[in-house]
Amino acid sequence: MAEFSTVRELEKRSFSVFQYGGGAFLAGLVLTFVLPQIGVPVMALAALAIIGGIVWVTMIGKESHRPLFCPYCSSKNDVFLSRRDFDCDICGRPIVVSESGEPLMANAIDTEARYDR
């Protein structure tokens, strides 16, 4: 089973299952009118893929999550409780969850930027 850190990451990655499944179902529907012996099995397999995707997302989505705010960009991330680190859904920077459950910067921000003029 794939590991997901945030709810948004789960949604993004599972979207492709439904996108390809829906495309295959439509292709099978078109093929049904031209070659029914190929179109019907393609539609059936695509429907199974979509149903399997729904079950898969439902099972993974049942895990409890909590809102944590990114210490870099302050965006809200719904993080699964079992995760000790994750990448921010918005800025993509790595975040570590402390023992007390607080989000911490994994990498310090360079506050002393040097500009050559």
Long-range contacts (C-beta under 8 A, 24 or more apart in sequence): 1-60, 2-60, 4-60, 4-80, 5-79, 5-80, 5-83, 5-85, 5-86, 5-87, 6-65, 6-77, 6-78, 6-79, 6-80, 6-86, 6-89, 7-61, 7-65, 7-78, 7-80, 8-77, 8-78, 8-89, 9-86, 9-89, 10-57, 10-60, 10-61, 14-53, 14-56, 14-57, 17-49, 17-50, 17-53, 17-56, 18-50, 18-53, 20-49, 21-46, 21-47, 21-49, 21-50, 21-53, 22-46, 22-50, 24-49, 25-50, 66-101, 68-95, 68-97, 68-101, 68-103, 69-103, 70-95, 70-103, 71-95, 71-103, 71-104, 71-105, 72-105, 72-109, 77-103
